[in-house]
Amino acid sequence: MQTVETHPTLAGAAAAMRERSRYIAGGTLVMRAMNYGATGIETLLRSGDAALREIRHDSGGIRIGAGVTMAEVIASRELDFLAPVARVIGGPAIRNMATVGGNLFAAHPYGDFTVALLALDAQVIWADGHREGIEPFLAGRSGTRGLVAAVQVPRPATGEFRFHKVSRVKPKGVSVMSIAGWLPMAAGRVGAARLAFGAMGPTPLRAKAAEAALRGVTLDADGIAPAVRVAAEGLAPADDALASAWYRREVAPVHLKRLLLAERRV
Ligand SMILES: Cc1cc2nc3c(=O)[nH]c(=O)nc-3n(C[C@H](O)[C@H](O)[C@H](O)COP(=O)(O)OP(=O)(O)OC[C@H]3O[C@@H](n4cnc5c(N)ncnc54)[C@H](O)[C@@H]3O)c2cc1C
């Protein structure tokens, strides 16, 4: 038999975590796993902590509660730059339930929002208050048992953040790959760019070779050519039912180019 415990605070839920318990946020993945007979989950822990639903500015940027849904991201004026990411996650029913916190733990082919968080160099804020960069968080994600309270992102200047999801079924298909880019500009040239790919490794990964090749260039076909050439360098895509690793490596430069030149494909 499974039980559900509701805790008034996230810290309370974190303290109650034990061997065969699982936190449930929107439940789009947890409930599906349970419906398919996931063994090993005896207790579902949830929390009605109001802070989980907050979106607010603080000293380091915009703090997004882990319980904020994709629909709430789309509706938030503060998070207008992330609305194009949230809009391509599932259909309306999923977006009403799927949370930012749950997306941090969503394995491939999911986790599109986390690709954006990686490009934006987000901070992950745990229930006990300690902070961790998104990269170390992702590297250690499989072993984690703590609860996330919020993420914090900087607000990029207008036009400096871009996101592109490649899927076979439109508009609701899962990602063959997704790419997010944070491209700070100075005097018409790219500064310290951050590029993140989803579905090009076991977790979202940065394309560091392409980032380095973008430094100081103009965002036109000639300027970005060296970065496009090394798009997949350092990435480790897998074969799966959606695409082969070979195919992903072949098309990564095409999609990176579209992102960088802001070419739209529907
Ligand atoms: C039909 C369908 C379509 C989908 N399409 C997409 C898509 O296009 N793109 C995409 O990215 N995803 C997609 N998803 C996956 C999923 O809906 C999202 O990734 C969503 O953001 C997960 O959030 P959730 O709140 O529902 O997670 P839950 O199912 O509640 O939890 C998922 C995991 O995260 C853990 N967790 C949740 N919150 C926290 C927290 N605060 N601290 C610690 N651990 C936590 C849970 O314990 C669990 O292990 C889809 C799912 C379905 C069913």
The ligand as an SDF file (V2000), in Angstrom:
LIG
                    3D

 53 58  0  0  0  0  0  0  0  0999 V2000
    2.7110   13.4190  -22.0060 C   0  0  0  0  0  0  0  0  0  0  0  0
    3.9510   14.0690  -21.4320 C   0  0  0  0  0  0  0  0  0  0  0  0
    4.6470   14.9920  -22.1820 C   0  0  0  0  0  0  0  0  0  0  0  0
    5.8000   15.5990  -21.6690 C   0  0  0  0  0  0  0  0  0  0  0  0
    6.4780   16.4940  -22.4430 N   0  0  0  0  0  0  0  0  0  0  0  0
    7.5990   17.0640  -21.9570 C   0  0  0  0  0  0  0  0  0  0  0  0
    8.3530   17.9590  -22.7680 C   0  0  0  0  0  0  0  0  0  0  0  0
    8.0130   18.2560  -23.9100 O   0  0  0  0  0  0  0  0  0  0  0  0
    9.4740   18.4970  -22.2420 N   0  0  0  0  0  0  0  0  0  0  0  0
    9.8910   18.2000  -20.9640 C   0  0  0  0  0  0  0  0  0  0  0  0
   10.9140   18.7460  -20.5370 O   0  0  0  0  0  0  0  0  0  0  0  0
    9.2100   17.3550  -20.1890 N   0  0  0  0  0  0  0  0  0  0  0  0
    8.0740   16.7840  -20.6500 C   0  0  0  0  0  0  0  0  0  0  0  0
    7.3820   15.9030  -19.8680 N   0  0  0  0  0  0  0  0  0  0  0  0
    7.9470   15.4910  -18.5820 C   0  0  0  0  0  0  0  0  0  0  0  0
    7.4420   16.2810  -17.3570 C   0  0  0  0  0  0  0  0  0  0  0  0
    6.0880   16.6470  -17.4830 O   0  0  0  0  0  0  0  0  0  0  0  0
    8.2590   17.5550  -17.0850 C   0  0  0  0  0  0  0  0  0  0  0  0
    9.6180   17.2690  -17.1670 O   0  0  0  0  0  0  0  0  0  0  0  0
    7.9210   18.1760  -15.7180 C   0  0  0  0  0  0  0  0  0  0  0  0
    8.5920   19.4230  -15.6020 O   0  0  0  0  0  0  0  0  0  0  0  0
    8.2030   17.3020  -14.5230 C   0  0  0  0  0  0  0  0  0  0  0  0
    7.7010   18.0090  -13.3950 O   0  0  0  0  0  0  0  0  0  0  0  0
    6.6480   17.3940  -12.3510 P   0  0  0  0  0  0  0  0  0  0  0  0
    6.3710   18.4640  -11.3620 O   0  0  0  0  0  0  0  0  0  0  0  0
    5.4590   16.8070  -13.0030 O   0  0  0  0  0  0  0  0  0  0  0  0
    7.5480   16.2370  -11.7370 O   0  0  0  0  0  0  0  0  0  0  0  0
    7.1120   15.0070  -10.8010 P   0  0  0  0  0  0  0  0  0  0  0  0
    6.5560   13.9230  -11.6360 O   0  0  0  0  0  0  0  0  0  0  0  0
    6.3040   15.4720   -9.6390 O   0  0  0  0  0  0  0  0  0  0  0  0
    8.5790   14.6030  -10.2710 O   0  0  0  0  0  0  0  0  0  0  0  0
    9.5760   14.1650  -11.1670 C   0  0  0  0  0  0  0  0  0  0  0  0
   10.8310   13.8070  -10.3460 C   0  0  0  0  0  0  0  0  0  0  0  0
   11.3850   14.9840   -9.7750 O   0  0  0  0  0  0  0  0  0  0  0  0
   11.4470   14.8710   -8.3650 C   0  0  0  0  0  0  0  0  0  0  0  0
   11.1260   16.2040   -7.8250 N   0  0  0  0  0  0  0  0  0  0  0  0
   10.1100   17.0100   -8.1880 C   0  0  0  0  0  0  0  0  0  0  0  0
   10.1860   18.1830   -7.5390 N   0  0  0  0  0  0  0  0  0  0  0  0
   11.2800   18.1020   -6.7550 C   0  0  0  0  0  0  0  0  0  0  0  0
   11.8920   18.9980   -5.8170 C   0  0  0  0  0  0  0  0  0  0  0  0
   11.4010   20.2150   -5.5660 N   0  0  0  0  0  0  0  0  0  0  0  0
   13.0130   18.5940   -5.1880 N   0  0  0  0  0  0  0  0  0  0  0  0
   13.5430   17.3640   -5.4200 C   0  0  0  0  0  0  0  0  0  0  0  0
   12.9970   16.4650   -6.2840 N   0  0  0  0  0  0  0  0  0  0  0  0
   11.8820   16.8400   -6.9300 C   0  0  0  0  0  0  0  0  0  0  0  0
   10.3990   13.8250   -7.9910 C   0  0  0  0  0  0  0  0  0  0  0  0
   10.6740   13.1950   -6.7520 O   0  0  0  0  0  0  0  0  0  0  0  0
   10.5470   12.8810   -9.1750 C   0  0  0  0  0  0  0  0  0  0  0  0
   11.6370   12.0240   -8.9800 O   0  0  0  0  0  0  0  0  0  0  0  0
    6.2290   15.2920  -20.3530 C   0  0  0  0  0  0  0  0  0  0  0  0
    5.5040   14.3720  -19.5820 C   0  0  0  0  0  0  0  0  0  0  0  0
    4.3850   13.7660  -20.1070 C   0  0  0  0  0  0  0  0  0  0  0  0
    3.6370   12.7820  -19.2390 C   0  0  0  0  0  0  0  0  0  0  0  0
  1  2  1  0
  2  3  1  0
  2 52  2  0
  3  4  2  0
  4  5  1  0
  4 50  1  0
  5  6  2  0
  6  7  1  0
  6 13  1  0
  7  8  2  0
  7  9  1  0
  9 10  1  0
 10 11  2  0
 10 12  1  0
 12 13  2  0
 13 14  1  0
 14 15  1  0
 14 50  1  0
 15 16  1  0
 16 17  1  0
 16 18  1  0
 18 19  1  0
 18 20  1  0
 20 21  1  0
 20 22  1  0
 22 23  1  0
 23 24  1  0
 24 25  2  0
 24 26  1  0
 24 27  1  0
 27 28  1  0
 28 29  2  0
 28 30  1  0
 28 31  1  0
 31 32  1  0
 32 33  1  0
 33 34  1  0
 33 48  1  0
 34 35  1  0
 35 36  1  0
 35 46  1  0
 36 37  1  0
 36 45  1  0
 37 38  2  0
 38 39  1  0
 39 40  1  0
 39 45  2  0
 40 41  1  0
 40 42  2  0
 42 43  1  0
 43 44  2  0
 44 45  1  0
 46 47  1  0
 46 48  1  0
 48 49  1  0
 50 51  2  0
 51 52  1  0
 52 53  1  0
M  END
$$$$
